[in-house]
């Protein structure tokens, strides 16, 4: 059985959705404020990096990867 308490979902044409009990740190080891769910930018266009601000919609970002068995 898969543990769904902590998970990362790759949204089609959008951000990574991270949910659960986790911590995010910058390159210097400083922790970002803890939240139960965050959206991380994949397109590189966000003005709130590493978090998504919806810029992928205007920027035309397209990516819909699928897991393979």
Secondary structure, 3 states (H helix, E strand, C coil): CCCCCCEEEECCCCCEEEECCCCCECCCCCECCCCCEEEECCCCCCCCCCECCCHHHHHCCCCCCCCCC
